[in-house]
Amino acid sequence: MSHKISKIEVHLVSLPAAAGLADATRKVESVGYTVVRITTDQGLEGFGLTYHEVGGEATKALILNNFAPKLLNSDPFATEVLWEQFFHYLRGVGRKWLTFGALSAVDTALWDLKGKITGLPLFRLLGGTKTAVPVYASG
């Protein structure tokens, strides 16, 4: 049973940052996520997100205005083809946070969707065999 992408939604979630939250150069006023929800014509949904402190509205607009029209009716299994297409299509927007934050959220939603369609966890889709791996986080 083949699936086609039928709907793309983007939601912004943010909260004011706790008093005193700052990096080396500025005060952080809010912390948020841009959440991408991609739905197939069969009703399955994939979710992806990207972090934002400022600019979430720009990321949302980029996804809805420039990604969504090209994603509609696409095969959700074409993740590599779609990634490459968007990488080149959006190169004029820049190769920094706005473009790659949007692209990563869309790509993650597509991979989530592939896992749900196949019933496989992401590590299996990527060819992995280990069920536990060391984790590193910073920020």
C-alpha positions as CSV (number, residue, x, y, z in Angstrom):
1,M,0.0,0.0,0.0
2,S,1.7,3.2,-1.1
3,H,1.5,6.4,0.8
4,K,1.5,10.0,-0.4
5,I,2.0,13.1,1.6
6,S,-1.3,14.9,1.9
7,K,-0.8,17.6,4.6
8,I,2.0,19.6,6.2
9,E,1.3,21.5,9.5
10,V,3.8,23.6,11.5
11,H,3.2,24.6,15.1
12,L,5.3,26.9,17.3
13,V,5.7,26.2,20.9
14,S,7.7,28.6,23.2
15,L,7.9,29.9,26.7
16,P,9.8,32.8,28.3
17,A,13.2,31.7,29.5
18,A,13.9,31.6,33.2
19,A,15.5,34.7,34.6
20,G,19.2,34.7,34.1
21,L,19.4,32.4,31.2
22,A,22.1,33.6,28.9
23,D,25.0,32.5,26.7
24,A,28.4,34.3,26.5
25,T,27.1,37.1,24.3
26,R,23.4,37.7,25.1
27,K,20.4,37.1,27.3
28,V,18.0,34.3,26.1
29,E,14.5,35.7,26.3
30,S,12.5,32.6,25.1
31,V,13.0,28.9,24.4
32,G,10.9,27.1,21.8
33,Y,10.4,24.5,19.2
34,T,9.1,24.5,15.6
35,V,7.1,21.3,15.3
36,V,6.5,19.8,11.8
37,R,3.6,17.4,11.3
38,I,3.5,15.5,8.0
39,T,0.4,13.4,7.3
40,T,-0.2,10.8,4.5
41,D,-3.3,10.1,2.6
42,Q,-3.6,7.0,4.7
43,G,-3.7,9.1,7.9
44,L,-0.3,8.3,9.3
45,E,1.7,11.2,10.8
46,G,5.3,11.9,11.2
47,F,6.7,14.5,13.6
48,G,9.9,16.5,13.5
49,L,11.1,19.5,15.4
50,T,13.8,22.1,15.6
51,Y,14.8,24.5,18.4
52,H,14.4,28.2,18.3
53,E,14.9,31.1,20.6
54,V,14.0,33.7,18.0
55,G,12.9,33.3,14.4
56,G,10.4,30.5,14.8
57,E,7.9,32.4,12.7
58,A,10.4,32.6,9.9
59,T,11.1,28.9,10.0
60,K,7.4,28.2,10.0
61,A,6.8,30.5,7.0
62,L,9.7,28.9,5.1
63,I,8.3,25.4,5.7
64,L,4.7,26.3,4.8
65,N,5.5,28.5,1.8
66,N,8.5,26.7,0.3
67,F,8.7,23.1,1.5
68,A,5.0,22.2,1.7
69,P,4.1,22.8,-1.9
70,K,6.9,20.6,-3.0
71,L,6.2,17.9,-0.4
72,L,2.5,17.5,-1.2
73,N,1.7,14.3,-3.1
74,S,5.4,13.1,-2.6
75,D,6.4,9.6,-1.6
76,P,7.4,9.8,2.1
77,F,10.1,7.1,1.4
78,A,12.0,9.5,-0.9
79,T,13.8,11.1,2.1
80,E,17.2,11.3,0.4
81,V,15.8,12.7,-2.9
82,L,13.7,15.3,-1.0
83,W,16.6,16.3,1.2
84,E,18.9,16.8,-1.8
85,Q,16.1,18.7,-3.7
86,F,15.5,21.1,-0.7
87,F,19.3,21.5,-0.1
88,H,19.8,22.9,-3.6
89,Y,16.5,24.7,-3.9
90,L,17.0,26.7,-0.7
91,R,20.7,27.5,-1.0
92,G,19.9,31.1,-1.8
93,V,18.1,31.4,1.6
94,G,21.4,30.5,3.3
95,R,23.2,27.6,4.8
96,K,22.7,28.5,8.4
97,W,20.0,28.1,11.0
98,L,16.9,29.2,9.2
99,T,17.3,26.8,6.2
100,F,18.9,23.9,8.0
101,G,16.7,24.1,11.0
102,A,13.6,23.9,8.7
103,L,15.2,21.1,6.7
104,S,16.1,19.1,9.7
105,A,12.6,19.3,11.1
106,V,11.1,18.2,7.8
107,D,13.6,15.4,7.4
108,T,13.0,14.1,10.9
109,A,9.3,14.1,10.3
110,L,9.8,12.1,7.1
111,W,12.0,9.5,8.9
112,D,9.4,9.3,11.7
113,L,6.8,8.7,9.1
114,K,8.9,6.0,7.4
115,G,9.2,4.2,10.7
116,K,5.5,4.3,11.3
117,I,4.7,3.1,7.8
118,T,7.1,0.1,8.1
119,G,6.6,-0.6,11.8
120,L,10.3,-0.4,12.3
121,P,12.3,1.7,14.8
122,L,14.5,4.4,13.3
123,F,17.8,2.6,14.3
124,R,16.7,-0.4,12.1
125,L,15.8,1.8,9.2
126,L,19.3,3.3,9.4
127,G,20.8,-0.2,9.4
128,G,21.7,-0.4,13.1
129,T,21.6,-3.5,15.3
130,K,22.4,-2.2,18.7
131,T,19.5,-1.3,21.0
132,A,21.6,1.0,23.3
133,V,24.2,3.5,22.4
134,P,26.2,6.2,24.4
135,V,24.6,9.6,24.3
136,Y,26.2,13.0,24.3
137,A,24.4,16.3,24.8
138,S,25.4,19.9,25.1
139,G,23.8,23.3,25.1
